[in-house]
Amino acid sequence: MTLALAASALILLFTLGYVALCAANPFAACRKCRGFGFLVKTTRRGKAKRGRDCRRCKGHGARIRIGRHLWNLWRRTYSAGTR
């Protein structure tokens, strides 16, 4: 019984931590361009060079977190239903 209680407390702690993270910082770095907003290419000499804009984040370098996206969907549905 103690192990189940500890596991529940740990899951609750992680969930509350992720909720706090989504509230404090709703955007994270894009996974494809790693937050640069463009793809990094190298020349034949090995020097880093700016490539074209990232298609996934459209050059912004940020993506919305999954938890924040779900929260926005829920709030939009709730406010549309109470109008």
TILUM-531533 format. One record per residue: residue in one letter; x, y, z of N, C-alpha, C in turn. Coordinates in steps of 0.1 Angstrom, whole numbers, plus 5000, padded with zeros to 4 digits. Example, Ala and Ser with C-alpha at 12.3 -4.5 7.8 and 13.67 -1.06 7.14 Angstrom:
2
   resn   n_c1   n_c2   n_c3   ca_c1   ca_c2   ca_c3   c_c1   c_c2   c_c3
      A   5132   4943   5078    5123    4955    5078   5132   4967   5078
      S   5128   4978   5071    5137    4989    5071   5129   5000   5079
END
This chain:
83
   resn   n_c1   n_c2   n_c3   ca_c1   ca_c2   ca_c3   c_c1   c_c2   c_c3
      M   5008   4988   5000    5000    5000    5000   5009   5013   5000
      T   5020   5012   5007    5028    5024    5007   5035   5027   4994
      L   5038   5016   4986    5044    5018    4973   5034   5025   4964
      A   5021   5021   4964    5011    5027    4956   5009   5042   4960
      L   5009   5045   4972    5007    5059    4977   5019   5067   4972
      A   5031   5062   4973    5043    5069    4969   5043   5071   4954
      A   5038   5061   4946    5037    5063    4931   5027   5073   4928
      S   5016   5073   4935    5005    5083    4932   5010   5097   4935
      A   5018   5099   4946    5023    5112    4950   5033   5116   4940
      L   5041   5107   4935    5051    5111    4925   5045   5115   4912
      I   5035   5108   4907    5027    5112    4895   5021   5125   4897
      L   5015   5128   4908    5009    5141    4911   5019   5152   4911
      L   5031   5149   4917    5041    5159    4917   5046   5163   4903
      F   5048   5153   4894    5052    5155    4881   5042   5163   4873
      T   5029   5159   4875    5018    5166    4868   5017   5180   4872
      L   5018   5183   4885    5017    5197    4889   5029   5205   4884
      G   5041   5198   4884    5053    5205    4879   5052   5209   4864
      Y   5046   5199   4856    5044    5202    4842   5033   5213   4839
      V   5023   5213   4848    5013    5224    4847   5019   5237   4850
      A   5028   5238   4860    5035    5250    4863   5044   5255   4852
      L   5051   5245   4846    5060    5248    4835   5052   5253   4823
      C   5041   5247   4820    5032    5252    4808   5027   5266   4811
      A   5024   5269   4824    5018    5282    4827   5029   5293   4827
      A   5041   5289   4831    5052    5299    4832   5059   5301   4818
      N   5061   5290   4811    5067    5291    4798   5060   5282   4788
      P   5050   5288   4781    5042    5279    4772   5048   5275   4759
      F   5059   5282   4756    5066    5278    4743   5080   5272   4747
      A   5083   5262   4738    5096    5255    4739   5104   5257   4726
      A   5116   5253   4725    5124    5254    4713   5119   5243   4703
      C   5119   5247   4691    5115    5238    4680   5124   5226   4680
      R   5118   5214   4678    5127    5202    4678   5135   5200   4666
      K   5130   5205   4655    5137    5203    4642   5149   5213   4640
      C   5147   5226   4644    5158    5235    4642   5165   5239   4655
      R   5160   5233   4666    5166    5235    4679   5165   5249   4684
      G   5155   5256   4679    5153    5270    4684   5159   5281   4676
      F   5167   5277   4666    5173    5287    4657   5164   5294   4648
      G   5154   5287   4643    5144    5293    4633   5148   5290   4619
      F   5160   5284   4617    5165    5280    4604   5173   5268   4605
      L   5175   5261   4594    5183    5249    4594   5198   5253   4592
      V   5206   5247   4600    5221    5251    4599   5227   5241   4589
      K   5233   5247   4579    5240    5239    4569   5255   5241   4571
      T   5263   5233   4565    5278    5235    4565   5282   5236   4550
      T   5292   5245   4548    5298    5246    4535   5308   5234   4533
      R   5314   5234   4521    5323    5223    4518   5336   5224   4527
      R   5339   5236   4532    5350    5237    4541   5347   5233   4555
      G   5334   5232   4558    5330    5228    4572   5325   5239   4580
      K   5324   5251   4574    5320    5263    4581   5304   5263   4582
      A   5299   5267   4594    5284    5267    4596   5278   5278   4588
      K   5267   5276   4582    5261    5286    4573   5246   5285   4575
      R   5239   5297   4575    5225    5297    4577   5218   5291   4565
      G   5209   5282   4567    5201    5276    4557   5188   5283   4555
      R   5178   5276   4550    5165    5283    4548   5157   5282   4561
      D   5146   5289   4562    5137    5290    4574   5132   5276   4576
      C   5130   5273   4589    5124    5260    4593   5110   5259   4589
      R   5105   5248   4583    5092    5247    4579   5082   5244   4590
      R   5087   5237   4600    5079    5233    4612   5075   5245   4620
      C   5084   5254   4623    5081    5265    4632   5079   5278   4624
      K   5081   5277   4611    5080    5289    4602   5089   5300   4605
      G   5101   5296   4610    5112    5306    4612   5111   5313   4626
      H   5102   5309   4634    5101    5315    4648   5110   5308   4658
      G   5113   5296   4656    5122    5289    4665   5115   5284   4678
      A   5102   5285   4679    5094    5281    4691   5082   5272   4687
      R   5079   5264   4696    5067    5256    4694   5059   5256   4707
      I   5046   5254   4706    5038    5254    4718   5038   5241   4725
      R   5039   5240   4738    5039    5228    4745   5026   5220   4744
      I   5026   5207   4745    5014    5199    4743   5004   5202   4754
      G   5009   5204   4766    5000    5207    4777   4993   5220   4775
      R   5000   5230   4771    4995    5243    4768   4985   5243   4756
      H   4988   5235   4746    4979    5233    4735   4965   5227   4740
      L   4966   5217   4748    4954    5211    4753   4946   5221   4762
      W   4953   5229   4770    4947    5239    4778   4939   5249   4769
      N   4946   5254   4759    4940    5263    4750   4927   5257   4743
      L   4928   5245   4739    4916    5238    4733   4905   5237   4743
      W   4908   5234   4755    4897    5233    4766   4891   5246   4768
      R   4899   5256   4770    4894    5270    4772   4885   5275   4761
      R   4890   5272   4748    4882    5277    4737   4868   5270   4736
      T   4868   5256   4739    4856    5249    4739   4847   5253   4750
      Y   4852   5256   4762    4844    5260    4774   4838   5274   4771
      S   4846   5283   4766    4841    5296    4764   4831   5297   4752
      A   4832   5288   4742    4822    5287    4732   4809   5281   4736
      G   4810   5272   4746    4798    5266    4751   4791   5274   4761
      T   4797   5284   4767    4790    5292    4777   4785   5305   4771
      R   4787   5307   4758    4782    5320    4752   4767   5319   4750
END
